[in-house]
Amino acid sequence: MISPPYTYSRYFRNDRAVGVEYVGDMITNADADQTVRSVRASKLVVVSAGAFGSPGILERSGIGAKNILEKNGVKQVVDLPGVGENFQGDNISESKFTWILW
């Protein structure tokens, strides 16, 4: 498992995901190491980065709408126009506490 703060992309062999490439995320850490690192999966590649992160990983990997991928210089692997298009959640999580003062 690779945890944040990294930027991810899957890599393919014969149109099959076989691993993940990642670099340090300069948005969260301006001094992040920009060395591209690769991890190869022995059985399965799972994309699990939440409602905001997963679509970006898929699109950087070439999975998504052709016009968006071409505009950003990404070679399309799978034409899947709905990637990242129908998010219907709340991007702000708020915890509510009730304080009882005795």
Long-range contacts (C-beta under 8 A, 24 or more apart in sequence): 2-39, 4-28, 5-29, 5-32, 7-60, 8-49, 8-57, 8-60, 9-57, 9-60, 9-61, 10-45, 10-47, 10-57, 10-61, 11-38, 11-61, 12-61, 12-62, 12-77, 15-77, 15-78, 17-41, 17-45, 17-61, 18-45, 19-45, 20-45, 51-87, 51-89, 51-91, 52-87, 52-91, 55-83, 55-84, 55-87, 56-84, 58-83, 58-84, 59-83, 59-84
